[in-house]
Every structure is written in C-alpha cells, then in structure tokens.
Amino acid sequence: MSSIKLNTVKMKLFAVALLSLMLQATTAHAVEAGKPLPALGLAEVQSAKGQFVYIDYWASWCGPCRQSFPWMNALHARLGSKGLKVVAVNVDAKRADADKFLTHTPAQFTIAYDPQGLSAKILAIKTMPTSMLVSPEGQVLFVHSGFRTEEAGQLEARILSALGK
C-alpha cells in the first residue's frame, strides 16, 4: 500500500475516533417524566432535595419567559410555604442580559445561572421556557415546553395535584 493511501486510512480512522469521543462527551439525556433528574451541577437545585421543585429554563430574549415570571411569582407566593420551591435557570451567556431582564421582570423566587448552558445540555432543553416538576425523591413528574397564559391554570392544577393539595 502506498504511503498516501496509508495516511488517508489513518486520517479516516482518526476522524472516526475523534467524532466518537466528541459524541460521547456531549451526549444529552432528554429529561422525561418518570425518570430521575440527573445531576445538573446547580447548587440552587441541589439545595431543593427533599422538596418539590419547579425548575424553569429561561433566557432574556424569550418572549414567553416574560409572561411566565409573574405567574411563577404568584406560584411561589401561594405554594412556597406548602413545600414547593421555584428555581428559574438562566442560560444567557452574558449575565448582564439576565440582569436587564430581571430589572424589568423581577423574580421573587430563586434564580440560578448557567451561562455555558451545561445543565440545559444535560437535559436536552430545546425550547425556552421549558419547565419541569421534580418530586422530593428526585423524580421528574412532568415536563412542559413553552408558556401560554391561557394554560397556566392547567399547569398549576398539575402542580397542586402532585403536592396533594
């Protein structure tokens, strides 16, 4: 075999091996109801172990996120003392973008920051906002994509049902 063909074969094998390693390193686990919530590396979520936690992924450029924040403020006010913790995870690369959003749309619940979007990649989040309810045992009870004001009552009914209220 000529050295050119041998080098081409080696390059192809190297490319396949590199692609395989890259895929393994970025494999995402789509979040699903009934499955345990994977470790996200977010202290704000970790500290909620043992209680129900409503996790909401958001970004400053997301229009529906602006609509969901007042609802989540009300949800936190009504159900926070009944065992529900609300954690909104921001995925903006620039903290200033999130801060500007929060100036106009304040949050009265816990905000976590994930500027590299690592936890969103673990969960394979594709839509902003995406939210989920997690049980005190760490099981994902449901996942919801998007936010529409007219669906807020149904979403809250699911949360109340899970809380046994």
BAFI-3210 file (N, C-alpha, C; in Angstrom, 3 decimals, decimal comma, padded with zeros to 6 digits):
// residues 165
n [1|2|3|4|5|6|7|8|9|10|11|12|13|14|15|16|17|18|19|20|21|22|23|24|25|26|27|28|29|30|31|32|33|34|35|36|37|38|39|40|41|42|43|44|45|46|47|48|49|50|51|52|53|54|55|56|57|58|59|60|61|62|63|64|65|66|67|68|69|70|71|72|73|74|75|76|77|78|79|80|81|82|83|84|85|86|87|88|89|90|91|92|93|94|95|96|97|98|99|100|101|102|103|104|105|106|107|108|109|110|111|112|113|114|115|116|117|118|119|120|121|122|123|124|125|126|127|128|129|130|131|132|133|134|135|136|137|138|139|140|141|142|143|144|145|146|147|148|149|150|151|152|153|154|155|156|157|158|159|160|161|162|163|164|165]
n.u [000,841|000,530|002,160|000,568|-002,071|-002,091|-001,769|-004,174|-006,062|-005,340|-005,967|-008,751|-009,523|-008,676|-010,364|-012,898|-012,574|-012,207|-014,667|-016,373|-015,519|-016,200|-018,995|-019,620|-018,842|-020,655|-023,145|-026,538|-029,101|-032,293|-034,735|-037,230|-040,541|-041,073|-038,527|-035,395|-034,117|-031,220|-027,906|-027,234|-025,374|-026,020|-026,213|-028,480|-030,575|-029,771|-029,904|-032,589|-033,331|-035,409|-037,726|-040,545|-039,734|-039,995|-038,612|-037,464|-036,347|-034,893|-034,362|-033,087|-033,959|-036,336|-039,661|-042,096|-041,067|-041,100|-043,789|-044,190|-042,882|-044,334|-046,438|-044,997|-044,002|-046,395|-047,096|-044,994|-045,499|-047,983|-047,564|-045,066|-044,760|-045,998|-044,375|-043,241|-040,581|-039,434|-037,277|-035,603|-033,691|-031,259|-029,937|-028,442|-025,541|-024,292|-024,273|-025,199|-027,301|-029,274|-029,601|-030,634|-033,104|-034,272|-034,507|-036,639|-038,531|-039,064|-038,013|-039,348|-038,452|-036,098|-033,174|-031,028|-027,882|-026,580|-024,402|-022,932|-024,703|-024,670|-026,239|-028,642|-027,916|-027,420|-030,011|-031,121|-032,578|-034,626|-036,404|-037,396|-039,485|-038,650|-040,020|-040,117|-041,460|-040,201|-040,071|-039,821|-038,199|-036,579|-037,543|-038,608|-041,635|-043,298|-042,850|-042,821|-043,109|-042,608|-044,730|-047,939|-050,285|-052,991|-052,852|-051,890|-053,482|-054,058|-051,495|-050,819|-052,748|-051,762|-049,442|-050,504|-051,919|-049,811|-048,611|-050,504|-052,590]
n.v [-001,167|002,206|005,079|007,351|006,347|004,906|006,967|008,324|006,417|006,263|008,884|008,869|006,928|008,214|010,457|009,226|008,117|010,476|011,788|009,968|010,211|012,894|012,788|011,142|012,781|014,876|013,795|014,026|013,714|013,482|015,041|013,309|012,524|010,559|009,616|009,770|012,965|014,029|014,745|018,147|020,047|022,433|024,425|025,625|024,002|021,570|022,152|021,999|019,427|016,901|018,300|019,430|020,694|023,209|023,621|025,945|026,719|029,503|032,439|035,703|036,726|035,548|035,737|034,423|033,821|036,214|036,430|034,239|034,729|036,525|034,766|032,627|034,017|034,419|031,747|030,862|032,518|031,548|028,754|028,270|028,097|025,745|023,728|023,867|024,678|027,141|027,346|029,173|028,784|030,502|030,795|032,582|033,749|036,056|037,590|040,164|040,455|038,810|040,146|042,607|041,779|040,874|043,272|044,507|042,511|041,313|038,690|036,764|034,495|031,749|032,246|030,700|030,553|029,598|030,068|028,743|026,898|024,245|022,526|022,650|021,375|018,798|018,041|018,188|020,460|022,207|024,234|027,483|028,975|026,003|023,847|021,877|019,626|018,352|015,664|015,259|013,056|013,206|012,499|013,181|014,606|015,825|017,406|020,503|022,417|025,687|028,573|029,635|031,977|031,277|028,582|028,379|027,829|025,083|024,052|024,804|023,292|020,696|020,843|021,318|018,948|017,094|017,947|017,147|018,758]
n.w [000,000|-000,794|000,666|000,680|000,509|002,902|004,778|004,298|005,136|007,843|008,621|008,244|010,117|012,440|012,357|012,674|015,239|016,727|016,298|017,552|020,231|020,683|020,452|022,612|024,701|024,581|024,874|025,459|027,868|027,379|029,279|031,017|032,070|034,961|035,179|037,002|037,989|036,427|037,743|037,853|038,471|039,689|042,392|043,466|042,681|043,731|046,458|046,904|047,309|048,658|048,682|046,723|043,574|041,205|038,228|035,954|032,788|031,235|029,156|028,421|025,977|025,446|024,746|025,775|028,293|029,654|030,158|031,806|034,228|036,071|036,698|037,870|040,088|041,514|041,898|043,520|045,746|046,618|046,987|048,052|050,847|051,207|050,464|047,897|045,850|043,697|041,022|038,725|035,899|034,326|031,062|029,608|027,927|028,743|031,793|032,226|030,412|031,519|033,961|033,111|032,041|034,446|035,805|034,557|034,687|037,451|039,737|042,329|043,378|043,429|041,509|039,248|037,606|034,514|032,474|030,480|029,677|030,443|032,106|030,753|028,421|029,403|029,992|027,520|026,635|024,479|023,974|024,989|027,356|029,203|031,490|034,517|036,932|039,883|042,117|045,750|046,020|043,849|041,340|038,035|037,503|035,604|032,394|030,759|027,863|026,623|027,289|027,868|028,747|028,916|029,503|032,029|034,288|033,998|034,198|036,804|038,151|037,751|039,266|041,827|042,167|042,280|044,625|046,342|047,054]
ca.u [000,000|001,349|002,122|-000,569|-003,272|-001,967|-002,063|-005,605|-006,741|-005,076|-006,733|-010,162|-009,673|-008,546|-011,593|-013,969|-012,313|-012,449|-016,108|-016,933|-015,224|-016,987|-020,381|-019,721|-018,666|-021,782|-024,395|-027,534|-030,163|-033,535|-035,476|-038,502|-041,347|-040,887|-037,096|-034,742|-033,453|-029,763|-027,137|-027,127|-024,290|-026,576|-026,412|-029,849|-031,427|-029,283|-030,370|-034,034|-033,587|-036,311|-038,967|-040,943|-039,080|-040,418|-037,421|-037,843|-035,211|-035,288|-033,329|-033,552|-034,550|-037,531|-040,925|-042,955|-040,464|-041,596|-045,153|-044,194|-042,322|-045,377|-047,145|-044,126|-044,000|-047,638|-046,992|-044,088|-046,169|-049,070|-047,199|-043,738|-044,880|-046,609|-043,379|-042,784|-039,504|-039,338|-035,915|-035,526|-032,297|-030,953|-028,902|-027,780|-024,078|-023,876|-025,067|-025,834|-028,572|-030,211|-029,856|-031,526|-034,416|-034,803|-034,852|-037,974|-039,405|-038,422|-038,310|-039,437|-038,101|-034,662|-032,597|-029,730|-027,242|-025,831|-024,038|-022,456|-025,831|-024,305|-027,368|-029,628|-027,429|-027,647|-031,439|-031,510|-033,590|-034,646|-037,375|-037,452|-039,031|-039,001|-040,104|-040,387|-041,701|-039,407|-040,551|-038,806|-037,295|-035,745|-038,160|-039,267|-043,062|-043,748|-042,052|-043,695|-042,367|-043,307|-045,645|-049,059|-051,070|-054,254|-052,590|-051,317|-054,365|-053,840|-050,155|-050,900|-053,533|-050,847|-048,544|-051,309|-052,200|-048,579|-048,400|-051,588|-053,437]
ca.v [000,000|003,414|005,882|008,285|005,593|004,577|008,208|008,588|005,466|006,696|010,114|008,493|006,269|009,255|011,264|008,427|008,040|011,803|012,008|009,113|010,839|014,117|012,406|010,649|013,899|015,795|013,073|014,626|012,833|014,250|014,914|012,622|012,237|009,213|009,326|010,639|014,156|013,845|015,794|019,302|020,930|023,717|024,398|026,050|022,826|020,588|022,532|021,753|017,997|016,653|019,049|019,581|021,843|023,565|024,155|026,622|027,208|030,726|033,315|037,092|037,011|034,716|036,443|033,717|033,860|037,447|036,133|033,196|035,180|036,937|033,559|031,914|034,799|034,097|030,342|030,832|033,156|030,677|027,372|028,172|027,646|024,411|022,743|023,998|025,636|027,527|027,707|029,517|028,644|031,361|030,249|033,633|033,731|037,276|037,845|041,482|040,263|038,288|041,209|043,589|041,132|040,840|044,638|044,780|041,395|040,806|037,348|036,647|033,095|031,506|032,293|030,043|030,982|028,552|030,772|027,821|026,046|022,835|021,749|022,575|020,334|017,508|017,743|018,336|021,505|022,762|025,319|028,398|028,287|024,607|023,672|020,519|019,474|017,251|015,230|015,282|011,916|013,474|012,001|014,181|014,274|016,226|018,397|021,371|023,326|026,914|029,108|030,417|032,414|030,531|027,226|028,473|027,147|023,639|023,775|024,896|022,140|019,554|021,036|021,108|017,506|016,436|018,336|016,577|019,875]
ca.w [000,000|-000,861|001,895|000,581|000,886|004,314|005,507|004,147|006,020|009,212|008,840|008,367|011,413|013,447|012,305|013,255|016,675|017,288|016,274|018,586|021,521|020,784|020,693|023,979|025,626|024,527|024,888|026,331|028,322|027,367|030,523|030,803|033,255|035,484|035,308|037,983|037,469|036,503|038,425|036,964|038,875|040,103|043,850|043,767|042,500|044,698|047,801|046,976|047,532|049,768|048,493|045,338|042,946|039,856|037,557|034,716|031,997|030,567|028,591|028,351|024,670|025,338|024,991|026,725|029,634|030,287|030,614|032,842|035,507|037,026|037,127|038,809|041,329|042,211|042,279|044,674|046,884|047,092|047,304|048,658|052,238|051,182|050,067|046,508|045,588|042,290|040,625|037,312|035,468|033,189|030,183|028,828|028,004|029,438|032,994|032,085|029,711|032,514|034,938|032,475|032,020|035,807|036,192|034,004|035,040|038,667|040,222|043,783|043,611|043,258|040,160|039,061|036,363|033,807|031,247|029,444|029,306|030,653|032,617|029,667|027,505|030,058|029,898|026,105|026,546|023,125|023,910|026,127|028,549|029,468|032,939|034,986|038,356|040,408|043,430|046,806|045,803|042,681|040,106|037,193|037,462|034,273|031,667|029,971|026,979|026,293|028,296|027,362|029,897|028,968|030,000|033,376|035,235|033,863|034,718|038,260|038,629|037,776|040,409|043,035|042,248|042,732|046,017|047,143|047,532]
c.u [000,890|001,178|000,964|-001,853|-003,248|-002,280|-003,540|-006,411|-006,558|-005,894|-008,217|-010,416|-009,590|-009,827|-012,766|-013,800|-012,606|-013,940|-016,794|-016,710|-016,049|-018,447|-020,574|-019,656|-019,883|-023,127|-025,333|-028,577|-031,431|-034,295|-036,841|-039,217|-041,139|-039,440|-036,500|-034,099|-031,953|-029,100|-026,898|-025,980|-024,765|-026,910|-027,853|-030,844|-031,055|-029,829|-031,867|-034,357|-034,470|-037,585|-039,328|-040,241|-039,587|-039,222|-037,848|-036,579|-035,666|-034,073|-033,928|-034,271|-035,896|-038,794|-041,833|-042,384|-040,942|-043,004|-045,148|-043,713|-043,389|-046,173|-046,298|-043,987|-045,236|-047,625|-046,125|-044,776|-047,245|-048,582|-045,820|-043,792|-045,498|-045,652|-042,899|-041,685|-039,470|-037,901|-035,937|-034,049|-032,079|-029,793|-028,264|-026,275|-023,555|-024,819|-025,799|-027,179|-029,643|-030,590|-030,802|-032,955|-035,056|-035,130|-036,272|-039,006|-038,821|-038,892|-038,321|-039,192|-036,626|-034,260|-031,240|-029,179|-026,396|-025,397|-023,479|-023,572|-025,573|-025,477|-028,461|-029,219|-027,657|-029,098|-031,966|-032,672|-033,499|-035,516|-037,272|-038,867|-039,388|-038,965|-040,383|-040,662|-040,980|-039,893|-039,452|-037,793|-036,410|-036,282|-038,786|-040,727|-043,699|-042,804|-043,021|-042,839|-043,233|-044,115|-046,682|-049,958|-052,351|-054,075|-052,079|-052,169|-054,186|-052,488|-050,162|-051,698|-052,659|-049,911|-049,296|-051,619|-050,988|-048,310|-049,461|-052,510|-054,726]
c.v [001,235|004,229|006,889|007,586|005,267|005,801|008,563|007,678|005,884|007,944|009,789|007,818|007,277|010,094|010,518|008,351|009,380|012,103|011,198|009,718|012,102|013,791|011,901|011,802|014,814|015,076|013,706|013,582|013,665|013,983|014,304|012,430|010,786|008,809|010,211|011,840|013,922|014,980|016,935|020,233|022,311|023,642|024,738|024,905|021,768|020,889|022,273|020,273|017,832|017,467|019,062|020,809|021,985|024,261|024,711|027,146|028,404|031,483|034,707|037,426|036,311|035,500|035,722|033,695|035,104|037,236|035,154|033,702|035,686|035,733|032,777|032,670|034,462|032,650|030,197|031,411|032,240|029,339|027,200|027,640|026,245|023,355|022,812|025,048|025,890|027,969|027,959|029,557|029,472|030,789|031,309|033,547|034,936|037,546|039,180|041,375|039,760|039,380|042,265|043,044|041,221|042,230|044,957|043,723|040,728|039,399|037,369|035,205|032,945|031,548|031,595|030,494|029,846|029,125|029,885|026,892|024,566|021,998|021,617|021,520|018,949|017,075|017,789|019,314|022,140|024,016|026,180|028,945|026,799|024,443|022,219|020,574|018,221|016,951|015,350|014,140|012,088|012,930|013,160|013,754|014,677|017,275|019,199|022,329|024,527|027,422|029,953|030,723|031,598|029,085|027,220|027,747|025,638|023,239|023,806|023,724|020,882|019,639|020,774|019,632|016,760|016,723|017,734|017,633|019,948]
c.w [000,000|000,412|001,859|001,006|002,377|005,171|005,438|005,064|007,474|009,545|009,038|009,710|012,557|013,511|012,943|014,773|017,356|017,342|017,368|019,971|021,727|021,090|022,111|024,969|025,659|024,532|025,902|026,686|028,354|028,651|030,217|032,125|033,657|035,668|036,403|037,295|037,555|037,287|037,439|037,314|039,272|041,596|044,215|043,621|043,534|046,097|047,983|047,178|048,752|049,702|047,018|044,783|041,508|039,224|036,212|034,034|031,182|030,033|028,413|027,049|024,471|025,711|025,975|028,152|030,386|030,840|031,783|034,199|036,484|037,559|038,138|040,129|042,168|042,704|043,532|045,914|047,475|047,626|047,942|050,077|052,326|050,619|048,635|046,429|044,085|042,031|039,121|036,910|034,206|032,387|029,281|029,008|028,786|030,600|032,894|031,364|030,672|033,516|034,381|032,421|033,406|036,351|035,754|034,406|036,279|039,054|041,740|044,199|043,291|041,787|040,203|037,722|035,802|032,454|030,139|028,976|029,525|031,153|031,562|028,638|028,102|029,879|028,465|025,961|025,165|023,008|025,163|026,204|028,490|030,971|033,270|036,477|038,807|041,822|044,476|046,683|044,576|041,374|039,350|037,059|036,146|033,713|030,816|029,145|026,636|027,474|027,594|028,563|030,033|029,466|031,444|034,413|035,201|034,451|036,248|038,834|038,702|038,977|041,709|043,247|042,781|044,205|046,938|047,715|046,741]
res [m|s|s|i|k|l|n|t|v|k|m|k|l|f|a|v|a|l|l|s|l|m|l|q|a|t|t|a|h|a|v|e|a|g|k|p|l|p|a|l|g|l|a|e|v|q|s|a|k|g|q|f|v|y|i|d|y|w|a|s|w|c|g|p|c|r|q|s|f|p|w|m|n|a|l|h|a|r|l|g|s|k|g|l|k|v|v|a|v|n|v|d|a|k|r|a|d|a|d|k|f|l|t|h|t|p|a|q|f|t|i|a|y|d|p|q|g|l|s|a|k|i|l|a|i|k|t|m|p|t|s|m|l|v|s|p|e|g|q|v|l|f|v|h|s|g|f|r|t|e|e|a|g|q|l|e|a|r|i|l|s|a|l|g|k]
***
